[in-house]
Amino acid sequence: MANRPTSPSRLILKGRVLSFNRRPAGAGDRAACDYHRHGIIVIDDGRITVVDDAATIEHHRTPDVVIHDHGDKLILPGFIDTHIHFPQTQVIASYGAQLLDWLEKYTFPAEARYASPEHAARQATFFIDELLRNGTTTAVAYGSVHRISAEALFAESEKRGTMMLAGKTCMDRNAPAVLCDSPESAYDDTAALIAAWHRRGRQRVVITPRFAITSTPRQLELLGALARAHPDCLVQTHLSENRDEIAAVARLFPERSDYLDVYDHYGLLGERSLFGHAIHLSERERTRLAETGGVAVFCPTSNLFIGSGLFDAHGLTRGNPPVRIALATDVGGGTSYSMLATAAEAYKVMQLRGQTLSALEAFDLMTRGNAEAIGEADIGRIAPGCYADLVVLDTGATPAMAHRLAAADDDLEEELFVLMTLGDDRSVATTYVAGVAAHSRAAR
């Protein structure tokens, strides 16, 4: 990877500009979004300074301004993926197993290769390339048990200017010996990552116990202590993905009332905690998640592919009190790096539950909503002060999409729904990271 290109001191993007200011109540809630049919985004030194109608462009010209005219394409905030496994890029599309068998057969052997710094560095380049190709500018990622895996990802992300939130996976039992750390080494390695990388530029360290099955009580206790010592770090783990997994947790922690109570007991539950999957939750767990502000992360392509179950989005978000949710690919159990494809599968999962997901809700979730879930206020929106992490979408990228949109009668919500149903990496024309064009489909 060459050194990151230098952005012009002032860049202006022209196109149709769409961003969200709050969570939409459903289809038709256009007040939740800011839309400029003919818009401009003025970017100075990597951050957005002005969002306005294109008619005002002459007011924003400077002698060294660069203008990128994206015509009729849609410009949105860069997508945010809230749960993805960096060491599983070569595990995606592995045949025929459910969760616990899948880990043993595919995941653990792949992750063992990340003991090699050279392998980790190569894979980090591919990983970020693939995210940017799909319009994803920020991800919350699991590393392998090796500290070097997280270091390699942060080093590559720093070169690109992206925001990555990541941690080394911690597990000290019920995994191959070559992938087991110890309670003390998990604490020490994560603390070292925090000291070296947390808030170094745009990088963030996440405290990462894989799940309760692979951590002893002592490891969870020490990671909880680390979370208390660093309250601005996120915690990420897995929760109630699979019924066999839940039964195993009950056997390992018979003194705890349920799966969520394991994390709660050890200080790993709070508003900075992201719980992947959260499919098979009891009423007590839902209530406790809501009380503490924990986030249930919806991973639809993974849940369908591994046969785990159907996420109850409305049951969580419309509960009293409601549970916060986020949306994620969960590669490599998930089957696509595309947040567009992920939203399409989320729609189908919710249909099977008798629920709906409007296009406005889906695009808000992929951008502003996911930024809110991870506590990052300067991404996920197109607004002054935010990083110019942006994705330019071509809604007619394929013949089938163009053919379908010819009957859409210039309706924005219908266009967005076509994008999330038929779109994928081919729909991503350009991805900007802090005002730099980090991916261009035309250039490939």
C-alpha atoms as one frame of an Amber mdcrd trajectory, in Angstrom:
protein
   0.000   0.000   0.000   1.426   3.351  -1.013   1.359   6.271   1.358  -2.075
   7.784   1.647  -2.698  10.589  -0.900  -2.739  14.101   0.485  -6.131  15.761
   0.414  -6.489  19.232  -1.108  -6.879  21.993   1.447 -10.429  22.481   0.135
 -12.497  19.873  -1.678 -16.070  20.334  -2.846 -18.272  17.364  -3.713 -21.380
  17.841  -5.819 -24.267  15.395  -5.971 -27.433  14.395  -4.193 -26.597  14.639
  -0.495 -28.437  12.529   2.097 -27.831  12.328   5.831 -29.901  11.557   8.930
 -30.476  13.722  11.997 -32.386  11.155  14.078 -33.804   7.661  13.864 -36.756
   7.558  11.429 -40.064   6.352  12.835 -40.628   4.335   9.665 -41.394   4.759
   5.991 -42.327   8.306   5.069 -40.553   9.990   7.975 -38.589  12.367   5.771
 -38.137  14.836   8.652 -35.522  12.425  10.013 -33.206  13.130   7.091 -31.541
  16.104   5.427 -31.676  15.800   1.645 -30.257  18.149  -0.974 -31.448  17.182
  -4.450 -28.651  19.350  -5.853 -26.131  19.614  -3.049 -22.536  20.389  -2.222
 -20.275  19.280   0.601 -17.345  21.563   1.375 -14.404  19.750   2.970 -11.437
  21.459   4.582  -8.504  19.410   5.894 -10.520  16.218   6.016 -13.605  17.552
   7.786 -16.914  18.831   6.520 -17.324  22.580   6.910 -20.402  23.345   4.800
 -23.401  21.420   3.455 -25.536  23.503   1.116 -27.385  23.699  -2.157 -25.212
  23.568  -5.271 -26.417  27.042  -6.266 -24.135  28.471  -3.555 -20.948  26.831
  -4.864 -19.372  30.100  -6.050 -19.401  31.382  -2.448 -17.117  28.524  -1.435
 -14.487  28.637  -4.153 -10.894  29.253  -3.133  -7.832  29.549  -5.388  -6.781
  25.946  -4.707 -10.236  24.327  -4.511 -10.773  20.923  -6.123 -14.302  20.005
  -7.219 -15.541  16.437  -7.674 -18.855  16.466  -9.509 -20.751  13.224  -8.902
 -23.718  14.298 -10.988 -26.938  12.540 -10.006 -25.289  10.020  -7.691 -26.193
   9.840  -3.992 -23.625  10.934  -1.407 -24.130   9.502   2.084 -21.991   9.109
   5.199 -19.592   6.194   4.944 -21.058   2.950   6.226 -20.164   1.689   9.701
 -19.877  -2.037  10.462 -20.295  -2.745  14.167 -19.255  -6.425  14.305 -16.747
  -8.087  11.966 -13.912 -10.589  12.428 -10.681  -9.418  10.829  -9.026 -12.922
  10.919 -11.981 -14.583   9.195 -11.636 -13.189   5.669 -10.688 -16.661   4.405
 -13.405 -18.385   6.434 -16.323 -16.664   4.692 -18.444 -19.097   2.628 -17.383
 -22.222   4.544 -19.882 -25.029   4.139 -22.194 -26.809   6.485 -21.827 -26.239
  10.222 -23.569 -24.474  13.061 -21.868 -22.150  15.494 -19.763 -24.310  17.823
 -18.772 -26.799  15.118 -18.067 -23.922  12.730 -15.620 -22.402  15.202 -13.750
 -25.689  15.614 -13.703 -26.657  11.937 -13.024 -23.337  10.234 -12.454 -20.361
  12.504  -9.832 -21.546  14.941  -7.479 -22.964  12.254  -7.724 -19.711  10.273
  -7.066 -17.564  13.321  -3.982 -19.590  14.302  -2.224 -18.220  11.188  -2.316
 -14.712  12.658   0.608 -15.543  14.921   2.669 -14.500  11.885   3.196 -10.722
  11.675   3.670 -10.982   7.905   0.388 -12.841   7.450  -1.460 -10.393   9.688
  -0.089  -7.413   7.752  -1.063  -8.897   4.369  -4.536  -9.685   5.586  -4.970
  -6.207   7.067  -4.339  -4.706   3.631  -6.955  -6.955   2.045  -9.430  -6.351
   4.867  -9.414  -2.569   4.610  -9.369  -2.712   0.795 -12.519  -4.808   0.911
 -14.271  -2.571   3.416 -13.581   0.531   1.335 -14.675  -1.219  -1.854 -18.027
  -1.755  -0.145 -18.328   1.814   1.131 -17.482   0.965   4.754 -15.206   3.550
   6.332 -15.343   2.429   9.980 -15.529  -1.043  11.511 -15.606  -2.568  14.975
 -13.387  -5.605  14.523 -12.218  -8.664  16.393  -8.576  -9.619  16.027  -7.184
 -13.053  16.757  -5.806 -13.949  20.174  -2.444 -12.587  19.019  -1.775  -8.967
  19.910   0.059  -8.581  16.610  -3.225  -9.053  14.732  -4.738  -5.921  16.246
  -1.456  -4.051  15.830  -1.353  -4.954  12.133  -4.911  -3.758  11.612  -4.278
  -0.474  13.428  -1.060   0.132  11.489  -2.815  -0.372   8.147  -5.772   1.735
   9.234  -3.460   4.543  10.278  -1.919   4.533   6.792  -5.366   4.824   5.217
  -6.751   7.421   7.613  -9.702   5.200   8.508 -11.258   4.786  11.935 -10.956
   1.220  13.183 -12.129   0.037  16.587 -10.508  -3.290  17.364  -9.089  -5.546
  19.997  -7.177  -8.755  20.389  -9.572 -11.598  21.122  -9.224 -12.961  24.643
  -9.852 -16.661  25.370  -8.178 -18.936  27.849 -10.211 -22.158  27.609 -12.304
 -24.309  25.250 -10.112 -23.460  22.276  -6.954 -25.012  20.761  -3.906 -24.534
  22.981  -2.179 -22.417  20.326  -5.063 -19.927  20.543  -5.341 -19.717  24.316
  -3.926 -16.850  26.290  -4.214 -16.517  30.079  -6.152 -14.131  32.278  -2.991
 -12.151  32.927  -1.721 -12.074  29.344  -5.164 -11.068  28.069  -5.146  -8.148
  30.495  -1.526  -7.192  29.779  -1.804  -7.430  25.980  -5.022  -5.423  25.884
  -3.584  -2.834  28.262  -0.516  -2.559  26.023  -2.742  -2.023  22.986  -4.621
   0.689  24.851  -1.392   2.432  25.786  -0.044   2.274  22.223  -3.126   2.728
  20.061  -6.237   3.921  21.869  -7.160   7.346  20.490  -3.924   7.489  18.529
  -5.385   9.488  15.698  -8.550   7.724  14.615  -7.794   4.323  16.135  -9.738
   2.893  19.091  -9.020  -0.179  21.210 -11.895  -2.464  22.156 -11.804  -4.881
  25.110 -12.652  -8.200  23.449 -13.516 -11.415  25.303 -14.669 -13.746  22.512
 -17.601 -15.093  24.534 -18.271 -16.593  27.920 -17.536 -20.144  26.768 -13.889
 -19.336  25.988 -13.094 -17.202  29.050 -12.610 -18.375  32.608 -14.138 -16.388
  35.448 -10.689 -15.011  36.258 -10.198 -13.730  32.712 -13.610 -12.060  32.688
 -12.853 -10.544  36.083  -9.602  -8.998  34.863 -11.160  -7.725  31.635 -13.956
  -6.163  33.666 -11.343  -4.408  35.770  -9.683  -3.161  32.586 -13.036  -1.844
  31.337 -13.529   0.072  34.585 -10.021   1.512  34.318 -10.659   2.637  30.723
 -14.339   3.632  30.589 -14.007   5.218  27.144 -13.066   1.863  25.592 -15.808
  -0.205  24.036 -16.353  -3.816  25.088 -17.347  -6.338  22.417 -18.381  -9.951
  22.760 -21.070 -12.436  21.715 -24.393 -13.171  23.356 -27.137 -15.773  22.826
 -26.383 -16.577  19.209 -27.146 -20.289  19.383 -29.133 -22.464  21.797 -26.291
 -24.961  22.277 -24.018 -22.030  23.119 -26.507 -20.800  25.733 -26.691 -24.270
  27.291 -22.878 -24.446  27.441 -22.712 -21.082  29.207 -25.278 -22.284  31.755
 -23.118 -25.345  32.500 -19.961 -23.263  32.856 -21.559 -20.565  35.032 -24.301
 -22.330  37.021 -24.273 -19.596  39.663 -25.364 -16.913  37.169 -29.030 -16.395
  36.343 -28.518 -16.311  32.554 -25.984 -15.611  29.789 -26.135 -11.812  30.058
 -25.705 -12.048  33.822 -22.243 -13.525  33.269 -21.084 -10.323  31.596 -23.001
  -8.160  34.042 -21.409  -9.862  37.039 -17.894  -9.228  35.743 -18.424  -5.566
  34.861 -18.669  -6.035  31.098 -22.217  -4.733  30.610 -22.937  -1.058  30.035
 -23.623   1.580  27.422 -20.183   0.978  25.860 -20.869  -2.771  25.414 -21.663
  -4.353  22.042 -23.222  -7.811  22.069 -23.133  -9.645  18.770 -26.313 -11.539
  17.822 -28.498 -11.401  20.979 -31.135 -13.581  19.321 -32.442 -15.860  22.070
 -32.885 -13.449  24.985 -35.084 -13.897  28.032 -37.321 -11.076  29.196 -34.946
 -10.473  32.099 -32.027 -10.119  29.695 -33.942  -7.696  27.488 -34.879  -5.585
  30.456 -31.340  -5.566  31.797 -29.867  -4.663  28.406 -32.280  -1.735  28.212
 -31.515  -0.584  31.755 -27.765  -0.551  31.185 -27.725   0.815  27.631 -25.999
  -2.240  26.171 -26.230  -2.654  22.394 -27.629  -5.746  20.662 -25.887  -6.108
  17.300 -28.025  -7.503  14.478 -25.959  -9.784  12.190 -28.526 -11.076   9.696
 -26.398 -12.777   7.036 -24.474 -14.702   9.684 -27.595 -15.670  11.621 -29.175
 -17.076   8.464 -26.022 -18.742   7.121 -25.130 -20.537  10.353 -28.795 -21.222
  11.133 -28.768 -19.445  14.478 -32.213 -17.816  14.445 -34.147 -14.625  13.693
 -33.237 -11.408  15.503 -36.262  -9.745  17.132 -35.614  -6.140  16.108 -39.022
  -4.712  17.009 -39.211  -6.714  20.211 -36.019  -4.987  21.311 -36.411  -1.457
  19.938 -40.108  -1.177  20.792 -39.881  -2.699  24.244 -40.518  -0.731  27.392
 -37.820   0.302  27.945 -36.278  -0.125  24.460 -32.961  -1.834  23.760 -30.390
  -0.099  21.548 -29.456  -2.011  18.397 -26.822  -1.802  15.667 -26.327  -3.560
  12.317 -23.284  -5.563  11.219 -21.927  -8.002   8.637 -20.236 -10.474  11.031
 -17.835 -11.637   8.322 -16.732 -14.498   8.214 -19.920 -16.121   9.547 -21.626
 -13.352   7.617 -21.659 -13.802   3.868 -21.017 -10.279   2.567 -18.824  -7.285
   3.368 -21.567  -5.081   1.922 -23.731  -3.182   4.384 -26.262  -2.840   1.544
 -26.528  -6.620   1.232 -26.624  -6.877   5.015 -29.569  -4.483   5.180 -31.374
  -6.564   2.544 -31.042  -9.659   4.710 -32.115  -7.690   7.783 -35.289  -6.776
   5.915 -35.956 -10.454   5.139 -35.316 -11.585   8.709 -37.740  -8.983   9.969
 -40.324 -10.011   7.361 -40.149 -13.558   8.703 -40.925 -12.136  12.138 -43.874
 -10.130  10.812 -41.892  -6.881  11.130 -40.828  -4.206   8.667 -37.609  -2.326
   7.969 -38.041   0.775   5.840 -35.250   2.043   3.616 -34.976   5.201   5.712
 -34.512   3.157   8.888 -31.948   0.898   7.221 -29.772   3.702   5.858 -29.962
   5.570   9.158 -28.863   2.401  10.959 -25.872   1.885   8.634 -24.692   5.447
   9.217 -25.858   7.720  12.039 -27.425   4.916  14.075 -24.300   2.743  14.108
 -22.148   5.787  14.921 -24.382   6.514  17.886 -24.190   2.877  19.012 -20.382
   3.012  19.148 -20.284   6.479  20.710 -18.544   8.302  17.855 -20.197  11.672
  17.253 -18.010  12.920  14.389 -18.824  10.162  11.898 -22.085   8.829  10.509
 -23.508  12.195   9.444 -22.882  14.799   6.776 -22.669  17.877   8.936 -20.133
  20.590   9.759 -17.405  19.268  12.045 -17.779  15.626  11.013 -15.049  13.699
   9.260 -15.564  13.594   5.504 -15.992   9.801   5.508 -18.437   9.443   2.637
 -19.780   6.944   0.148 -21.019   7.844  -3.333 -23.682   5.414  -4.510 -24.668
   4.700  -8.097 -28.275   3.557  -7.983 -28.136   2.405 -11.605 -24.923   0.437
 -11.244 -26.326  -2.755 -12.761 -28.727  -3.262 -15.673 -31.295  -4.794 -13.305
 -31.132  -1.795 -10.963 -31.354   0.715 -13.795 -34.294  -1.185 -15.288 -36.109
  -1.251 -11.946 -35.472   2.425 -11.224 -36.911   3.455 -14.571 -40.291   2.724
 -12.948 -39.517   4.419  -9.620 -40.904   7.860 -10.548 -38.040   9.754  -8.871
 -39.096   8.613  -5.396 -36.151   8.778  -2.960 -37.407   6.096  -0.574 -38.161
   3.709  -3.416 -34.686   4.345  -4.815 -33.098   3.646  -1.426 -35.059   0.434
  -1.096 -33.833  -0.715  -4.508 -30.279   0.122  -3.413 -30.538  -1.934  -0.218
 -32.298  -4.831  -1.965 -30.268  -5.115  -5.174 -27.136  -3.139  -4.304 -23.678
  -4.407  -3.416 -20.074  -3.316  -4.011 -20.934  -2.500  -7.639 -23.153   0.308
  -6.364 -20.209   2.000  -4.637 -18.800   4.545  -7.074 -16.367   6.262  -4.688
 -15.448   5.992  -1.024 -13.898   8.990   0.713 -11.908   8.766   3.940 -11.353
  12.117   5.637 -11.784  13.853   2.299  -9.529  11.534   0.284 -10.906   9.274
  -2.429  -9.784   5.945  -0.978 -11.671   3.801  -3.481 -13.008   4.548  -6.926
 -14.821   1.940  -8.951 -13.942   3.736 -12.190 -10.251   3.533 -11.352 -10.208
  -0.236 -10.880
